[in-house]
Amino acid sequence: MDPEYFTSYNMCWGTLGTVRPFPGFHADRDAMEIREALESKNVVTLLRILTNRTNAQRQEIAKTFEEQTQKDLAAALKKSLSGDVEVLLLELLMPPVQYEAYRLQQAMAGLGTDEETLMEILCTRSGPRLQEIRAAYKQLYKKDLEKELKGETSGDFAKLVLALLNKSSAAGGVQRDIESLSATLSGKKADAGPWISILTSRDSDHLNKVLTGLELKNGQAINETVEKRFSGDFRLGLSVLVQCIQSSDVYLAKRLATMKPSFVHGIMVSHSEEDLLCIRAAFIKLTGTSLYSALQVSKTA
């Protein structure tokens, strides 16, 4: 394998992810094993290979599989598998940015909208990454992500969602931002505007200082302020944003603790090569049990 291959994908062993480049990787050997496993419906082998390779390695396997068989690996998996295993392995085969676009599309598909999944992705991804996701969404679904989000949301929540999609960094003074947010709470109805503009345009260190200062000024935890002064989808969205500013690892650990399959798949596939070790540490601190043990219990429940 060309050693520059992994470098081109910005992968290294110093990651906080749990999935790392598999040593001694040979795409042709993996593709052959997968072909045999599909014929015998050997799910254990499929899981062993595809969950122990990075996404870049999975793309190589899929390409080699198609060269060997003239068949698409995703289509072959769909034909042989079903249920949660099928869903998980198909998700693992998607390139990361495409997978995030897919998760956003799924959150808006059908009746109703999964507002919290929209917020999870928008809050935990950087501005440049979101623009890559937006481009992938356009390529996959032939629709503009911003227009889709506008159609699925309304009011202050829509403004928050769109501000996050187009987030950028702007300078601001900590004390000035504290005063601006505090002023929104003086009236009968809290003004969402400054919360949206400030919380979507400053870095996390700055915002943590602002939120801490606001708590001291008002004598109330920020989550209580959000809960009492806002309502509806905007309250949900602002709550997720605040939690992600304070610690995205803790927020994602809380999502995992629900053991809802779509949450678990989404977070673990999205973060497995980036920061899942941090999320696992937050999970054990939050729940008193390891994520591995919790998943084992969930599987047998």
BELBELLIN-V55981 format. One record per residue. RES is the residue in three letters. D_CENTER is the distance of its C-alpha to the mean C-alpha in Angstrom with 2 decimals. Layout:
# BELBELLIN-V55981
((RES & D_CENTER) (RES & D_CENTER))
This chain:
# BELBELLIN-V55981
((MET & 30.09) (ASP & 30.07) (PRO & 28.87) (GLU & 27.60) (TYR & 25.10) (PHE & 22.59) (THR & 23.39) (SER & 22.55) (TYR & 18.92) (ASN & 18.80) (MET & 18.51) (CYS & 20.62) (TRP & 21.53) (GLY & 20.74) (THR & 17.00) (LEU & 15.19) (GLY & 13.52) (THR & 15.26) (VAL & 15.75) (ARG & 18.27) (PRO & 20.80) (PHE & 23.21) (PRO & 26.71) (GLY & 29.43) (PHE & 27.10) (HIS & 29.11) (ALA & 27.42) (ASP & 30.73) (ARG & 31.18) (ASP & 27.72) (ALA & 28.21) (MET & 31.62) (GLU & 30.41) (ILE & 27.73) (ARG & 30.50) (GLU & 32.72) (ALA & 30.06) (LEU & 29.41) (GLU & 33.17) (SER & 33.59) (LYS & 30.34) (ASN & 29.55) (VAL & 26.01) (VAL & 26.24) (THR & 26.82) (LEU & 24.01) (LEU & 21.53) (ARG & 23.26) (ILE & 22.99) (LEU & 19.61) (THR & 17.69) (ASN & 19.79) (ARG & 19.28) (THR & 16.78) (ASN & 15.27) (ALA & 18.14) (GLN & 20.58) (ARG & 19.38) (GLN & 20.04) (GLU & 23.46) (ILE & 24.12) (ALA & 23.40) (LYS & 25.68) (THR & 28.35) (PHE & 28.21) (GLU & 28.95) (GLU & 31.75) (GLN & 33.25) (THR & 33.10) (GLN & 32.73) (LYS & 29.99) (ASP & 26.29) (LEU & 24.36) (ALA & 21.77) (ALA & 24.82) (ALA & 26.58) (LEU & 23.82) (LYS & 23.82) (LYS & 27.60) (SER & 27.78) (LEU & 25.01) (SER & 23.86) (GLY & 21.68) (ASP & 18.49) (VAL & 19.52) (GLU & 19.84) (VAL & 16.45) (LEU & 14.78) (LEU & 16.97) (LEU & 16.52) (GLU & 12.73) (LEU & 13.54) (LEU & 15.97) (MET & 13.80) (PRO & 13.41) (PRO & 9.93) (VAL & 10.27) (GLN & 11.87) (TYR & 9.30) (GLU & 6.79) (ALA & 10.18) (TYR & 11.05) (ARG & 8.35) (LEU & 9.60) (GLN & 13.04) (GLN & 12.93) (ALA & 12.04) (MET & 15.17) (ALA & 17.32) (GLY & 20.48) (LEU & 21.93) (GLY & 19.93) (THR & 16.48) (ASP & 13.49) (GLU & 13.28) (GLU & 11.00) (THR & 8.07) (LEU & 9.08) (MET & 9.26) (GLU & 6.04) (ILE & 4.55) (LEU & 8.11) (CYS & 8.67) (THR & 6.46) (ARG & 7.39) (SER & 11.13) (GLY & 13.68) (PRO & 14.67) (ARG & 11.29) (LEU & 10.97) (GLN & 14.51) (GLU & 13.86) (ILE & 11.34) (ARG & 14.15) (ALA & 16.70) (ALA & 15.08) (TYR & 14.90) (LYS & 18.56) (GLN & 19.51) (LEU & 18.13) (TYR & 19.18) (LYS & 21.91) (LYS & 20.71) (ASP & 19.63) (LEU & 16.20) (GLU & 17.83) (LYS & 20.65) (GLU & 18.55) (LEU & 16.74) (LYS & 20.27) (GLY & 21.61) (GLU & 19.18) (THR & 19.44) (SER & 22.51) (GLY & 24.17) (ASP & 22.62) (PHE & 19.20) (ALA & 19.38) (LYS & 20.51) (LEU & 17.63) (VAL & 15.01) (LEU & 17.05) (ALA & 17.61) (LEU & 13.95) (LEU & 13.65) (ASN & 16.78) (LYS & 16.30) (SER & 18.85) (SER & 20.69) (ALA & 24.03) (ALA & 26.59) (GLY & 27.56) (GLY & 29.70) (VAL & 28.39) (GLN & 31.47) (ARG & 31.55) (ASP & 27.98) (ILE & 28.92) (GLU & 32.00) (SER & 30.24) (LEU & 27.80) (SER & 30.68) (ALA & 32.85) (THR & 30.49) (LEU & 31.19) (SER & 34.98) (GLY & 35.55) (LYS & 35.52) (LYS & 32.32) (ALA & 29.59) (ASP & 28.73) (ALA & 25.03) (GLY & 25.66) (PRO & 25.77) (TRP & 22.67) (ILE & 20.71) (SER & 22.47) (ILE & 22.35) (LEU & 18.90) (THR & 17.27) (SER & 19.71) (ARG & 20.21) (ASP & 18.67) (SER & 17.37) (ASP & 20.73) (HIS & 22.70) (LEU & 20.77) (ASN & 21.12) (LYS & 24.82) (VAL & 25.01) (LEU & 23.49) (THR & 25.73) (GLY & 28.67) (LEU & 28.10) (GLU & 28.11) (LEU & 31.35) (LYS & 32.90) (ASN & 32.25) (GLY & 32.66) (GLN & 29.62) (ALA & 26.13) (ILE & 23.59) (ASN & 21.79) (GLU & 25.30) (THR & 26.02) (VAL & 23.01) (GLU & 23.96) (LYS & 27.61) (ARG & 27.66) (PHE & 25.09) (SER & 24.60) (GLY & 22.76) (ASP & 19.39) (PHE & 19.77) (ARG & 20.21) (LEU & 17.01) (GLY & 15.08) (LEU & 17.01) (SER & 16.55) (VAL & 12.73) (LEU & 13.25) (VAL & 16.01) (GLN & 14.27) (CYS & 11.50) (ILE & 14.56) (GLN & 16.42) (SER & 13.92) (SER & 10.14) (ASP & 10.98) (VAL & 13.24) (TYR & 11.11) (LEU & 8.48) (ALA & 11.79) (LYS & 13.21) (ARG & 10.73) (LEU & 11.54) (ALA & 15.15) (THR & 15.50) (MET & 15.46) (LYS & 14.59) (PRO & 14.02) (SER & 11.40) (PHE & 9.22) (VAL & 10.29) (HIS & 9.87) (GLY & 6.36) (ILE & 5.30) (MET & 8.37) (VAL & 8.35) (SER & 5.30) (HIS & 6.76) (SER & 10.27) (GLU & 11.87) (GLU & 10.65) (ASP & 10.84) (LEU & 10.91) (LEU & 14.54) (CYS & 13.94) (ILE & 11.76) (ARG & 14.63) (ALA & 17.18) (ALA & 15.85) (PHE & 15.87) (ILE & 19.47) (LYS & 20.55) (LEU & 19.22) (THR & 20.62) (GLY & 23.35) (THR & 22.31) (SER & 20.26) (LEU & 17.09) (TYR & 19.22) (SER & 22.00) (ALA & 19.96) (LEU & 18.61) (GLN & 22.25) (VAL & 23.57) (SER & 21.14) (LYS & 22.18) (THR & 25.83) (ALA & 25.67))
